[in-house]
Amino acid sequence: MERPDDDLRARWQRATHAAAPPPLAPAAVTALLAQRSQGIGARLRRTARLELGGLVLALIGLPILLYQTQSRVLQLAEALLLVVCLGFCYYYARKLRLLRLMDEAAAGGDVRAHLQTLVGALRRLLRLYERQVVLLTPVFLLIGLIAGAVEGAPAGATRLLSWHAWPLYVGYGVLAVPLTLLQRWGVRWYLRQLYGRHLDQLESDLRELEEN
């Protein structure tokens, strides 16, 4: 069974229906590349819009949750998460703009140069997203630690330094590093499944176009 992600040369050979297809013409490969990039761009745009829809739901739900929360420390965490979500709005707006430009590049003249630039920009944007999420993991763990220490210790000015808080500090030290590494792996896998493998295929097509 033939896979849908076969390279451009295989697609060209199937299209010719000949036992010995002629060498790929640059114009023909460019046309196939444009068609492939438009299909990949459409899939990536659908994914980005679904993610943006989840972000919008979070922006609606977080203020409600913030209003109903009694703990000041948890309110701080929810407010910080709300700010992070607002910052991610720019990330998704930038991503959708790059994906729209991908379609414009496929319809333009110098397809290879434009797509190479856009794929590079998308990869940099995905790496920025990964770093931000990974860096935020220990921050929210620390806020949870402080919330547990404040809520669980007896009242008093030194509750964060009381003996009730020390098991939480030890737990934070034990869990922060492996949880951050696990989060990093999870984010990389997520981005790979939704974006990276499609960009890999497009880069493979670009290299084949350059060889021809």
C-alpha positions as CSV (number, residue, x, y, z in Angstrom):
1,M,0.0,0.0,0.0
2,E,1.4,3.4,-0.9
3,R,1.7,6.0,1.8
4,P,0.3,9.5,1.3
5,D,3.6,11.0,2.4
6,D,5.6,9.6,-0.5
7,D,8.2,12.0,-1.9
8,L,7.7,14.2,-4.9
9,R,9.7,11.9,-7.2
10,A,7.3,9.0,-6.5
11,R,4.3,11.2,-7.1
12,W,5.7,12.2,-10.4
13,Q,6.4,8.6,-11.4
14,R,2.9,7.6,-10.6
15,A,1.5,10.5,-12.5
16,T,3.4,9.7,-15.7
17,H,2.1,6.1,-15.9
18,A,5.3,5.2,-17.7
19,A,7.8,2.4,-17.1
20,A,10.8,4.7,-17.4
21,P,9.6,8.3,-16.6
22,P,11.7,11.1,-17.9
23,P,13.8,13.2,-15.5
24,L,11.9,15.6,-13.4
25,A,11.5,19.0,-14.9
26,P,12.0,21.9,-12.5
27,A,8.7,23.5,-13.4
28,A,6.8,20.2,-12.8
29,V,8.4,19.7,-9.5
30,T,7.7,23.3,-8.5
31,A,4.0,22.7,-9.3
32,L,3.9,19.6,-7.2
33,L,5.7,21.3,-4.4
34,A,3.2,24.2,-4.5
35,Q,0.3,21.7,-4.4
36,R,1.9,19.8,-1.5
37,S,2.6,22.9,0.5
38,Q,-0.9,24.1,0.2
39,G,-2.2,20.8,1.5
40,I,0.2,20.8,4.4
41,G,-0.6,24.5,5.1
42,A,-4.3,23.7,5.2
43,R,-3.8,20.9,7.8
44,L,-1.6,23.1,9.9
45,R,-4.1,25.9,9.9
46,R,-6.9,23.6,11.0
47,T,-4.7,22.5,13.9
48,A,-3.7,26.0,14.9
49,R,-7.3,27.1,14.9
50,L,-8.4,24.2,17.1
51,E,-5.6,25.2,19.6
52,L,-6.7,28.8,19.4
53,G,-10.3,27.7,20.2
54,G,-9.0,26.0,23.3
55,L,-7.1,29.1,24.3
56,V,-10.2,31.2,23.9
57,L,-12.1,28.9,26.2
58,A,-9.4,29.2,28.8
59,L,-9.5,33.0,28.5
60,I,-13.3,32.8,29.2
61,G,-13.0,30.3,32.1
62,L,-10.0,31.7,33.9
63,P,-11.6,35.1,35.0
64,I,-14.6,33.1,36.4
65,L,-12.3,30.8,38.3
66,L,-10.3,33.7,39.5
67,Y,-13.4,35.4,40.9
68,Q,-14.5,32.2,42.7
69,T,-11.1,31.3,44.2
70,Q,-10.6,32.2,47.9
71,S,-6.9,31.6,48.3
72,R,-4.7,34.6,47.5
73,V,-1.8,32.5,46.3
74,L,-4.1,30.5,43.9
75,Q,-5.5,33.7,42.7
76,L,-2.0,34.8,41.9
77,A,-1.4,31.5,39.9
78,E,-4.6,31.9,38.0
79,A,-3.9,35.6,37.2
80,L,-0.4,34.6,36.0
81,L,-1.9,31.8,33.8
82,L,-4.4,34.4,32.4
83,V,-1.5,36.6,31.4
84,V,0.3,33.7,29.9
85,C,-2.8,32.8,27.8
86,L,-3.1,36.4,26.6
87,G,0.6,36.2,25.6
88,F,-0.1,33.0,23.6
89,C,-2.7,34.9,21.6
90,Y,0.2,36.7,19.9
91,Y,1.9,33.3,19.3
92,Y,-1.2,31.9,17.5
93,A,-1.8,35.1,15.6
94,R,1.8,34.9,14.4
95,K,1.6,31.2,13.5
96,L,-1.7,31.7,11.5
97,R,-0.1,34.6,9.6
98,L,2.9,32.5,8.7
99,L,0.6,29.7,7.5
100,R,-1.3,32.1,5.3
101,L,1.9,33.3,3.9
102,M,2.8,29.7,3.0
103,D,-0.2,29.6,0.7
104,E,0.8,32.9,-0.9
105,A,4.4,31.6,-1.4
106,A,3.0,28.5,-3.1
107,A,1.1,30.6,-5.5
108,G,4.0,33.0,-6.2
109,G,7.1,32.7,-8.4
110,D,10.1,31.7,-6.2
111,V,8.3,28.9,-4.3
112,R,11.4,27.2,-2.9
113,A,13.0,30.4,-1.4
114,H,9.7,31.6,0.1
115,L,8.8,28.2,1.6
116,Q,12.3,27.7,3.1
117,T,12.0,31.1,4.8
118,L,8.6,30.4,6.2
119,V,9.4,26.9,7.4
120,G,12.4,28.3,9.2
121,A,10.2,30.9,10.8
122,L,7.6,28.3,11.9
123,R,10.3,26.1,13.5
124,R,11.7,29.1,15.4
125,L,8.2,29.9,16.6
126,L,7.6,26.3,17.7
127,R,10.9,26.3,19.6
128,L,9.9,29.5,21.4
129,Y,6.6,28.0,22.4
130,E,8.4,24.9,23.8
131,R,10.8,27.0,25.8
132,Q,8.0,29.1,27.3
133,V,5.9,26.1,28.4
134,V,8.9,24.3,29.9
135,L,10.1,27.4,31.8
136,L,6.6,27.9,33.2
137,T,6.4,24.4,34.7
138,P,8.7,25.0,37.7
139,V,7.1,28.5,38.2
140,F,3.6,27.0,38.6
141,L,5.1,24.2,40.8
142,L,6.6,26.8,43.0
143,I,3.3,28.7,43.3
144,G,1.6,25.5,44.2
145,L,4.3,24.8,46.8
146,I,3.7,28.3,48.4
147,A,0.0,27.8,48.3
148,G,0.3,24.5,50.1
149,A,2.7,25.9,52.7
150,V,0.4,28.9,53.4
151,E,-2.8,27.0,53.5
152,G,-1.5,24.0,55.5
153,A,0.6,25.7,58.2
154,P,-0.8,27.4,61.3
155,A,-1.5,31.1,61.2
156,G,1.5,33.3,61.8
157,A,4.1,35.4,60.0
158,T,6.5,32.6,59.8
159,R,4.2,29.9,58.3
160,L,6.4,29.6,55.2
161,L,9.3,28.7,57.5
162,S,7.4,26.4,59.8
163,W,8.0,22.7,60.0
164,H,4.7,22.1,58.1
165,A,6.3,23.6,55.0
166,W,9.5,21.6,54.9
167,P,8.0,18.4,53.4
168,L,6.6,20.5,50.6
169,Y,10.0,22.0,50.0
170,V,11.6,18.6,49.8
171,G,8.8,17.4,47.5
172,Y,9.4,20.4,45.2
173,G,13.1,19.7,45.0
174,V,12.4,16.0,44.2
175,L,9.7,16.6,41.7
176,A,10.6,19.8,39.9
177,V,13.4,18.5,37.8
178,P,11.8,15.2,36.5
179,L,8.4,16.9,36.0
180,T,10.1,19.7,34.0
181,L,11.9,17.1,31.9
182,L,8.7,15.2,31.4
183,Q,6.9,18.3,30.4
184,R,9.6,19.1,27.9
185,W,9.3,15.6,26.3
186,G,5.5,15.9,26.2
187,V,5.6,19.3,24.6
188,R,8.2,18.2,22.0
189,W,6.1,15.1,21.2
190,Y,2.9,17.2,20.9
191,L,4.5,19.7,18.6
192,R,6.1,16.9,16.6
193,Q,2.8,15.2,16.0
194,L,0.9,18.3,15.1
195,Y,3.5,20.3,13.2
196,G,7.0,18.9,13.1
197,R,6.3,15.9,10.9
198,H,4.5,18.0,8.3
199,L,7.3,20.5,8.2
200,D,9.8,17.6,7.8
201,Q,7.9,16.4,4.8
202,L,7.9,19.9,3.3
203,E,11.6,20.3,3.9
204,S,12.2,16.9,2.2
205,D,10.2,18.2,-0.8
206,L,12.3,21.4,-0.9
207,R,15.6,19.4,-0.9
208,E,14.3,17.3,-3.8
209,L,13.4,20.4,-5.7
210,E,16.9,21.8,-5.1
211,E,18.4,18.6,-6.4
212,N,16.5,19.0,-9.6
